[in-house]
Amino acid sequence: VGLRSLLADYFAPIEICHFPAFEPFAATGGDAYDYYFTDPETFVLNPDFFLPRRHKTALLIDKDEASSDSTTTGHNLMAYASPEAILEQIRRLFANGGAPNTLNASADTGKELSSRETDVLQLIVKGGTNKEIADHLNISLNTVLTHRKNITAKLGIKTVSGLTFYAIMNGIISGDDIGTKNHHI
């Protein structure tokens, strides 16, 4: 309700549709909208719909899911931020036209993940432990820890859930690969 009010008040004229659940929304076909605002759970449960539209999908995250200011860039909106902060985030989203490069937190910091860091990130998201990752990649446990520290520093994301959203939104991993460590590691 709050987001709907902010959009109507500050971005008029704008047509806003609200759906209490994904199923009624999906029944409309869903492609008539310029932007989609959803929670992370709905996003992860419906990857076939949201991943092809990730450039125009914004995740409403709460303060427990955000580990730093950099996780609020791009296509994430802090649900419990001040109205002014939310408006600024929406303005950035609209100003970029939902451009895919706004999804990449490393573009904001100027730091790219190396191919090995991307490999480690994929295995983290799949649920691998540090030891499993080290064994799978034939590297030492200390090297895995160093890669994890570098990933966190470059992306500004400290939680596994935050890294998971980053990996999905940037096409590093598909929603189907999450938590499949027993099958792939």
Residue pairs with C-beta under 8 A, 6 or more apart in sequence:
2 83
3 37
3 60
3 77
3 79
3 86
4 16
4 18
6 83
6 86
6 87
6 90
7 14
7 16
7 90
8 14
8 16
10 87
10 90
11 90
11 94
17 28
17 33
19 25
19 28
22 38
22 42
22 45
22 46
22 49
26 46
26 49
30 36
30 49
33 56
34 56
34 98
35 56
35 57
35 58
35 93
35 94
35 98
36 50
36 53
36 56
36 57
36 58
37 57
37 58
37 60
37 77
38 50
38 57
38 58
38 59
38 60
39 59
39 60
40 59
40 60
40 61
40 65
40 161
40 165
43 50
43 57
43 59
43 165
43 168
44 164
44 168
44 175
44 178
47 168
47 174
47 175
47 176
50 57
51 168
51 174
51 175
54 75
54 100
54 103
54 168
54 169
55 75
55 98
55 99
55 100
55 103
56 98
57 75
58 75
58 76
58 77
58 90
58 93
59 75
59 76
59 77
59 165
60 77
60 79
61 71
61 72
61 76
61 77
61 78
61 79
62 78
62 79
62 80
63 78
63 80
65 71
65 159
65 161
65 162
66 72
66 76
66 78
66 162
67 156
67 157
67 158
67 159
67 162
68 156
68 157
68 158
69 156
70 105
70 108
70 109
70 155
70 156
70 157
71 105
71 156
71 157
71 162
72 78
72 81
72 89
73 92
73 102
73 105
73 108
74 102
74 103
74 104
74 105
74 108
74 169
75 93
75 98
75 102
75 103
75 169
76 89
76 165
77 86
77 89
77 90
77 93
78 85
78 86
78 89
81 89
92 102
93 102
96 102
101 107
103 169
103 170
104 170
105 155
105 156
105 157
105 166
106 112
106 113
106 154
106 155
109 154
109 155
109 156
111 153
111 154
112 154
113 121
113 151
113 154
113 155
116 137
116 147
117 147
117 150
117 151
117 154
118 172
119 137
120 133
120 137
120 144
120 147
120 148
120 151
121 151
121 163
121 166
121 167
121 172
121 173
122 167
122 172
122 173
122 177
123 132
123 133
123 136
123 137
123 181
123 185
124 133
124 148
124 151
124 160
124 163
125 160
125 163
125 164
125 167
125 172
125 173
125 177
125 178
126 173
126 177
126 178
126 179
126 180
126 181
126 184
126 185
127 178
127 179
127 180
127 181
128 136
128 181
128 185
130 141
130 144
130 145
130 148
131 141
132 181
132 185
133 144
133 185
134 140
134 141
134 143
134 144
136 185
137 144
151 157
151 163
152 158
155 163
155 166
157 163
157 166
164 173
164 178
166 172
167 173
168 174
168 175
168 178
177 184
